[in-house]
Amino acid sequence: MGEVLKHSWALLLGVMLLMVGNGLQGSLLGVRGNGAGFSAFSMSVVMAGYFAGFLLASRVTPGMIRRVGHVRVFAALGSFISAVLILYPAFPHPIVWTIERMVIGFCYCGVYVTAESWLNNASSNENRGQALSAYMIVQMVGIIAAQMLLLVPDPSGFLLFVIPSVLVSIAFAPILLSISPTPAFDTTRPMSLRELYHVSPLGMVGMFLLGGVFASQFGMAAVYGSEAGLTLAQISTFVAAFYVGALVTQYPLGWVSDRMDRRLLVVIVALVGGLAAAVAVTLSGNFTVLLAAAFLIGGASNPLYSILIAHTNDYLGTDRMAAGSAGLLFINGLGAIAGPLISGYAMEVMGPGGFFVLIAALMLGLTAYAGWRMTRRPAPVSDDAASVTAVGPVSSPVAVELAQEVAIEAQEAAEAEAVEAARLEAESDGAAR
């Protein structure tokens, strides 16, 4: 890890500042929208705009980079992010905010693609997994820190929009001034969704349902807090609890996943998340219960993302893993677009509790489907199973491919060792004869 930090500290620092800016503007819009009288459904449309832009950028950004290069794309998208953050309070209208959120989502996805390409280029086969782990940790730390900044000034003024804009601008300095060479960028052709569903129905269905959960907790948690009458301090703590849970459980659950039938673990983890959401619906007046529910939901949903990727790769050859992961990311993005819209409608009909009702329905639906899939075919042989690498839903296709590359290299190394051992054994037998 020391070697990773030595060569990539500027990039990791920049990513953390970017995530502070991203996490702060997401929560702040929920608070400001409620104060401006926007309905929960209007805010759900605003929040869905981010994921629509993100999904579009995942397809468009690689071509942009091929045409003009990493540095220009990185600087151009960063300037757009900083500008949009300042424009939010100037035009407080749901339609304007939706367009701006689409631009923000597009730009952040492009920034992730560029930054992760740099990280991949700066890493070796020996420390690439550690580099990705450090990358995911600083992302979570940045989002959690953003919720603390929400407590500093009055959210009704301009200052809280200026702060993320400044942080985003500062974030580019250490990255753009880095002396690391610009990496090459290659795209992969995604597998068709029909073929991917045939390979792993649970992976496809699970990723779509998780997309709704992620979008709800990322985009609508602050809206829920405002609708439920929580104070600003309580809202920031509530949103942070989702990411603290993810930070704590990501690696332990990944470790367990490599040692049991992943489908059974999906059933258990999704059930815990679903029951936590159901309890929050009935005991929403208790803030401690809300924090515990947020912790458990975040601690369940984020590891499930990595586990479902690994489960799908259990049934894929190494030459198809990257394409399969790109398909899973795409279907997750579709679910993420639908999540805030359904969550906003549920909150309009049922009140603030509709936020947790949707999450409970999605998690328990995943529980039931994973349990049913366990009856359809046996678990893969453990020797053929892919290894779990912690990957978060905010990552771009580059991060997903990077995770699979680590798994592929580990498998190739193990096969090479087995071949070498067999050769030595054969030579020993020959010498004995």
Helices and strands as residue ranges (DSSP letters): H 2-35, H 40-68, H 70-87, G 88-90, H 94-122, H 128-149, H 159-176, H 193-199, H 201-215, I 216-220, H 221-227, H 232-257, H 262-282, H 287-313, G 318-320, H 321-350, H 354-373, G 382-384, H 397-432
